[in-house]
């Protein structure tokens, strides 16, 4: 009798686990990427999850300050923001706090859009029942679904979507998006008005920096020469974007330019930056976070590529916006060019200026 009872108990256990696997998840935790551009490219994952599981509670876990970009995202119920401290003791305490919060959330599904061992460890320690991520950083044993990276080159937006395939969610047409409020947009415009911009004038954004390194950046003197060309056009303002780390570079580029060149580098929040990019008639940028913000908002742009691969991280949905000389050593993915920087040096000011004029003419016709 004891053996029969044990057998029945095991059968019920297997049946329960099987039912649990096919049941729709109730609490979903998504670990978002740690870089602005990657975060924006990952937003379709949140949208597709909401479409598939409309009744689930979806939490997006993300570092500050980039988590503020998701503040108005309709597909999530909660933002789980955290700051990575520099101090070792505080880092250990943070890990404990993060794990405790994950345990308290009682998540039955976790999607890892980061590839680190630590993020998988947090989900495992946090008792997330089903943990889906790519097999990287020796972490496969911490995942219930460890996926192999795609063998063929594809855009990162598509690669992120592949993590939903174990849930029966096929690769969708969903594009990256950012939600901004009318109030935020109006308040952000005041930043320009305070610096001399007049409503109704053409606005061209220039983003001369990039987080990964100088190898991604068109030479500063060319951005300056381009700005001078653009400012010759009647009723045209140029606004330079950048964060605190690139503020000095922007100041050097914009120094001595006409008064209708506006420098807002280092003075905007991420959401203010997004609002201003969305207001631009044209954005000219390196491969960077602001480039992906512009693509998500549908801002016409020129994206300058050299050391990185536009087929993987180009502006999604705006493939024609890319200028890439496709030299033999590109994409090298290096932070600093070890040779003659030919990939970017071969992009001339005249070429970019002509492309800008063409895009602005198209916008006028529309």
C-alpha positions as CSV (number, residue, x, y, z in Angstrom):
1,X,0.0,0.0,0.0
2,X,2.8,2.3,0.9
3,X,4.4,1.8,-2.6
4,X,1.1,2.4,-4.3
5,X,0.6,5.6,-2.3
6,X,4.1,6.8,-3.1
7,X,3.5,6.0,-6.8
8,X,0.3,8.0,-6.8
9,X,2.0,10.9,-5.0
10,X,4.8,11.0,-7.7
11,X,2.3,10.9,-10.5
12,X,0.3,13.8,-9.0
13,X,3.6,15.7,-8.6
14,X,4.5,15.1,-12.3
15,X,1.0,16.1,-13.4
16,X,1.2,19.3,-11.2
17,X,4.5,20.3,-12.7
18,X,3.2,19.7,-16.2
19,X,0.2,21.8,-15.6
20,X,2.3,24.5,-14.1
21,X,4.5,24.6,-17.2
22,X,1.5,25.2,-19.5
23,X,-0.3,27.7,-17.3
24,X,0.1,31.3,-18.1
25,X,2.5,33.1,-15.8
26,X,1.0,35.5,-13.3
27,X,4.1,37.5,-12.2
28,X,6.8,38.2,-14.9
29,X,10.2,39.8,-14.2
30,X,12.2,41.1,-17.1
31,X,15.9,42.1,-16.5
32,X,16.4,44.9,-19.0
33,X,19.8,45.8,-20.6
34,X,22.2,48.2,-18.9
35,X,22.8,50.6,-21.8
36,X,20.5,53.2,-23.2
37,X,20.5,51.9,-26.8
38,X,20.1,48.3,-25.8
39,X,17.2,49.2,-23.4
40,X,15.4,50.9,-26.2
41,X,16.0,48.0,-28.6
42,X,14.6,45.6,-26.0
43,X,11.2,47.4,-25.5
44,X,9.4,45.2,-28.1
45,X,10.0,42.3,-25.6
46,X,7.8,44.0,-23.0
47,X,5.2,44.9,-25.6
48,X,5.0,41.3,-27.0
49,X,4.9,39.9,-23.5
50,X,1.9,42.1,-22.7
51,X,0.1,41.0,-25.9
52,X,0.6,37.3,-25.0
53,X,-0.1,37.6,-21.3
54,X,-2.6,40.4,-20.9
55,X,-3.6,39.5,-17.4
56,X,-0.1,39.0,-16.0
57,X,1.8,41.5,-13.8
58,X,4.9,42.5,-15.7
59,X,7.9,44.1,-13.9
60,X,10.8,45.7,-15.7
61,X,14.1,45.5,-13.7
62,X,16.6,48.1,-14.7
63,X,19.5,50.3,-13.6
64,X,19.1,53.9,-12.8
65,X,19.1,56.4,-14.4
66,X,18.2,54.7,-17.7
67,X,15.1,53.1,-16.1
68,X,13.4,56.5,-16.3
69,X,13.0,55.9,-20.0
70,X,10.4,53.2,-19.2
71,X,8.4,55.4,-16.8
72,X,5.4,55.8,-19.1
73,X,5.6,52.3,-20.8
74,X,2.1,51.0,-20.8
75,X,3.0,47.3,-21.2
76,X,4.5,47.1,-17.6
77,X,2.9,47.3,-14.2
78,X,6.0,48.1,-12.2
79,X,9.6,49.5,-12.6
80,X,12.2,47.8,-10.4
81,X,15.0,50.3,-10.4
82,X,18.4,49.9,-8.7
83,X,21.7,51.7,-8.6
84,X,25.0,49.9,-8.8
85,X,27.3,51.4,-6.1
86,X,31.1,51.7,-6.3
87,X,31.8,50.5,-2.8
88,X,32.3,46.7,-2.4
89,X,30.4,46.6,0.9
90,X,27.4,48.5,-0.6
91,X,27.5,46.3,-3.7
92,X,27.2,43.2,-1.5
93,X,24.3,44.8,0.4
94,X,22.7,45.7,-2.9
95,X,22.8,42.1,-4.1
96,X,21.1,41.0,-0.9
97,X,18.4,43.6,-1.3
98,X,17.8,42.8,-4.9
99,X,17.5,39.1,-4.2
100,X,15.2,39.7,-1.2
101,X,13.0,41.9,-3.5
102,X,12.9,39.2,-6.2
103,X,11.9,36.6,-3.6
104,X,9.1,38.9,-2.3
105,X,7.8,39.3,-5.9
106,X,7.1,35.6,-6.2
107,X,7.8,35.6,-9.9
108,X,6.9,32.5,-11.9
109,X,8.7,33.7,-15.1
110,X,11.9,35.7,-15.6
111,X,13.4,36.9,-18.9
112,X,17.1,37.8,-18.8
113,X,18.0,40.3,-21.5
114,X,21.4,40.7,-20.0
115,X,24.1,38.0,-20.4
116,X,25.9,38.3,-17.1
117,X,26.3,35.5,-14.5
118,X,25.2,37.8,-11.7
119,X,21.8,38.6,-13.2
120,X,21.1,34.8,-13.6
121,X,22.3,34.3,-10.1
122,X,19.9,36.9,-8.8
123,X,17.0,35.2,-10.5
124,X,18.0,31.7,-9.2
125,X,18.5,33.0,-5.7
126,X,15.3,34.9,-6.0
127,X,13.4,31.7,-6.6
128,X,12.0,32.7,-10.0
129,X,10.4,29.5,-11.2
130,X,11.2,29.7,-14.9
131,X,14.3,31.6,-16.0
132,X,14.9,32.2,-19.7
133,X,18.2,33.6,-21.0
134,X,21.0,33.1,-23.4
135,X,23.7,30.6,-22.5
136,X,26.6,32.9,-21.7
137,X,29.1,33.6,-18.9
138,X,29.0,30.0,-17.7
139,X,25.5,30.5,-16.3
140,X,23.4,27.9,-18.1
141,X,23.0,25.8,-15.0
142,X,21.2,28.7,-13.4
143,X,18.6,28.9,-16.2
144,X,15.6,26.6,-16.9
145,X,15.7,27.6,-20.5
146,X,19.3,28.3,-21.7
147,X,19.1,29.4,-25.4
148,X,22.0,29.4,-27.9
149,X,22.9,32.7,-29.5
150,X,21.8,33.0,-33.2
151,X,24.3,31.6,-35.6
152,X,23.6,34.1,-38.3
153,X,24.0,37.9,-38.0
154,X,20.8,39.7,-37.2
155,X,19.6,42.9,-35.6
156,X,19.7,43.0,-31.8
157,X,16.0,43.8,-31.7
158,X,15.3,40.3,-33.3
159,X,17.9,38.6,-31.0
160,X,16.1,39.9,-27.9
161,X,12.7,38.7,-29.3
162,X,14.2,35.2,-29.6
163,X,14.1,34.9,-25.8
164,X,10.3,34.8,-26.1
165,X,10.2,31.7,-28.4
166,X,10.2,29.2,-25.5
167,X,6.9,30.8,-24.5
168,X,5.4,30.3,-27.9
169,X,5.8,33.9,-28.9
170,X,7.0,34.1,-32.5
171,X,9.2,36.8,-33.9
172,X,6.9,39.8,-34.3
173,X,6.9,43.0,-36.3
174,X,6.9,45.1,-33.1
175,X,9.2,48.1,-33.2
176,X,11.0,49.8,-30.3
177,X,9.1,52.6,-28.7
178,X,9.3,55.2,-26.0
179,X,6.2,56.8,-24.4
180,X,6.4,60.6,-23.7
181,X,3.7,62.8,-22.2
182,X,2.5,66.1,-23.7
183,X,3.4,67.8,-20.5
184,X,7.0,66.5,-20.6
185,X,7.3,67.6,-24.3
186,X,6.1,71.1,-23.5
187,X,8.3,71.5,-20.5
188,X,11.4,70.2,-22.4
189,X,10.8,72.8,-25.1
190,X,11.4,75.5,-22.5
191,X,15.0,74.4,-22.3
192,X,15.4,75.5,-25.9
193,X,13.3,78.6,-25.6
194,X,15.5,79.8,-22.6
195,X,18.5,79.5,-24.9
196,X,17.1,81.5,-27.8
197,X,15.2,79.0,-29.9
198,X,12.0,80.3,-31.5
199,X,8.9,78.2,-32.1
200,X,8.4,77.1,-35.7
201,X,12.0,77.3,-36.7
202,X,13.8,74.2,-38.2
203,X,15.6,72.2,-35.5
204,X,18.5,69.9,-36.3
205,X,20.0,67.8,-33.5
206,X,23.6,66.8,-33.4
207,X,24.9,64.1,-31.1
208,X,28.7,64.0,-31.4
209,X,29.5,61.5,-28.6
210,X,29.1,57.8,-27.9
211,X,29.4,55.8,-24.7
212,X,31.5,52.9,-25.9
213,X,34.6,54.8,-27.1
214,X,36.1,57.3,-29.6
215,X,36.2,54.6,-32.4
216,X,32.4,55.1,-32.8
217,X,32.7,58.9,-33.2
218,X,33.0,61.0,-36.3
219,X,35.8,63.5,-35.8
220,X,34.8,66.6,-33.7
221,X,36.1,69.1,-36.2
222,X,33.8,67.6,-38.9
223,X,30.7,67.9,-36.6
224,X,31.7,71.6,-36.2
225,X,32.2,72.1,-39.9
226,X,28.8,70.4,-40.6
227,X,27.1,72.6,-38.0
228,X,28.5,75.7,-39.7
229,X,27.1,74.5,-43.1
230,X,23.7,73.8,-41.6
231,X,23.5,77.1,-39.9
232,X,23.8,78.9,-43.2
233,X,20.2,77.8,-44.0
234,X,17.6,80.4,-43.1
235,X,15.5,79.8,-39.9
236,X,17.6,76.9,-38.8
237,X,18.8,76.1,-35.3
238,X,21.3,73.4,-34.4
239,X,21.0,71.8,-30.9
240,X,24.0,69.7,-29.6
241,X,23.1,66.8,-27.4
242,X,25.3,64.9,-24.9
243,X,25.6,63.7,-21.3
244,X,28.0,64.9,-18.6
245,X,30.8,62.8,-19.9
246,X,30.6,64.4,-23.4
247,X,29.8,68.0,-22.2
248,X,33.4,69.1,-22.6
249,X,33.6,67.7,-26.2
250,X,30.3,69.4,-27.1
251,X,31.5,72.7,-25.7
252,X,34.7,72.6,-27.8
253,X,32.7,71.8,-30.9
254,X,30.1,74.6,-30.4
255,X,32.5,77.3,-29.1
256,X,32.3,80.4,-31.3
257,X,29.4,79.2,-33.4
258,X,26.5,81.6,-34.2
259,X,24.0,82.1,-31.4
260,X,21.4,79.9,-33.0
261,X,23.6,76.9,-32.1
262,X,22.4,75.6,-28.8
263,X,24.4,73.4,-26.4
264,X,22.3,71.3,-24.0
265,X,24.9,68.6,-23.3
266,X,24.9,67.5,-19.6
267,X,21.9,69.7,-18.7
268,X,18.9,67.4,-19.6
269,X,17.5,64.3,-18.0
270,X,17.1,61.3,-20.2
271,X,13.4,61.9,-20.6
272,X,14.1,65.6,-21.5
273,X,16.7,64.4,-24.0
274,X,14.1,62.1,-25.6
275,X,11.5,64.9,-25.8
276,X,14.0,67.2,-27.5
277,X,15.2,64.5,-29.9
278,X,11.5,63.8,-30.8
279,X,11.1,67.5,-31.6
280,X,14.0,67.6,-34.1
281,X,13.4,67.8,-37.8
282,X,16.6,65.8,-38.2
283,X,19.1,64.1,-36.0
284,X,22.7,63.6,-37.0
285,X,24.4,61.1,-34.7
286,X,27.1,58.4,-34.1
287,X,26.0,54.9,-33.1
288,X,24.7,55.7,-29.6
289,X,21.9,55.7,-27.2
290,X,20.4,58.9,-28.6
291,X,20.4,57.3,-32.0
292,X,18.1,54.5,-30.8
293,X,15.9,57.0,-28.9
294,X,15.5,58.9,-32.2
295,X,14.7,55.7,-34.1
296,X,12.1,54.7,-31.5
297,X,10.4,58.2,-31.8
298,X,10.5,58.2,-35.6
299,X,12.8,61.2,-35.9
300,X,14.5,61.4,-39.3
301,X,18.2,60.9,-38.9
302,X,21.6,60.3,-40.4
303,X,23.5,57.6,-38.4
304,X,27.3,57.5,-38.9
305,X,28.8,54.1,-38.5
306,X,32.4,52.8,-38.6
307,X,33.8,50.5,-35.9
308,X,30.4,48.9,-35.1
309,X,27.9,46.9,-37.2
310,X,24.8,48.7,-38.4
311,X,23.3,45.3,-39.4
312,X,23.2,44.5,-35.6
313,X,22.8,47.8,-33.9
314,X,21.7,50.2,-36.6
315,X,18.6,52.5,-36.1
316,X,15.8,49.9,-36.3
317,X,13.3,50.7,-39.0
318,X,15.6,53.4,-40.5
319,X,18.2,51.3,-42.3
320,X,18.5,53.9,-45.1
321,X,19.6,56.5,-42.5
322,X,23.0,54.8,-42.1
323,X,26.2,56.1,-43.7
324,X,28.9,53.5,-43.5
325,X,32.0,53.3,-45.7
326,X,32.4,49.6,-45.2
327,X,36.2,49.5,-45.1
328,X,37.9,46.1,-44.8
329,X,38.7,46.4,-41.1
330,X,35.2,47.4,-40.2
331,X,33.4,46.4,-38.0
332,X,36.3,46.0,-35.6
333,X,34.3,46.6,-32.4
334,X,37.3,48.3,-30.8
335,X,36.9,51.3,-28.4
336,X,39.9,53.1,-29.9
337,X,41.1,52.8,-33.5
338,X,44.7,51.3,-33.5
339,X,45.4,52.5,-37.1
340,X,44.3,55.4,-39.3
341,X,40.6,55.6,-38.4
342,X,39.7,55.3,-42.1
343,X,36.1,54.1,-41.4
344,X,35.1,57.5,-40.1
345,X,37.7,59.7,-41.9
346,X,36.2,58.6,-45.2
347,X,32.9,60.1,-44.3
348,X,33.1,63.7,-45.6
349,X,31.3,66.8,-44.4
350,X,29.9,67.4,-47.9
351,X,28.3,63.9,-48.1
352,X,26.6,64.4,-44.7
353,X,25.4,67.9,-45.5
354,X,24.0,66.8,-48.9
355,X,22.2,63.9,-47.2
356,X,20.8,66.3,-44.5
357,X,19.5,68.7,-47.2
358,X,17.8,65.8,-49.0
359,X,16.1,64.6,-45.8
360,X,14.9,68.1,-44.9
361,X,13.5,68.6,-48.4
362,X,11.6,65.3,-48.1
363,X,10.2,66.4,-44.7
364,X,9.0,69.6,-46.2
365,X,7.2,67.8,-49.0
366,X,5.4,65.6,-46.4
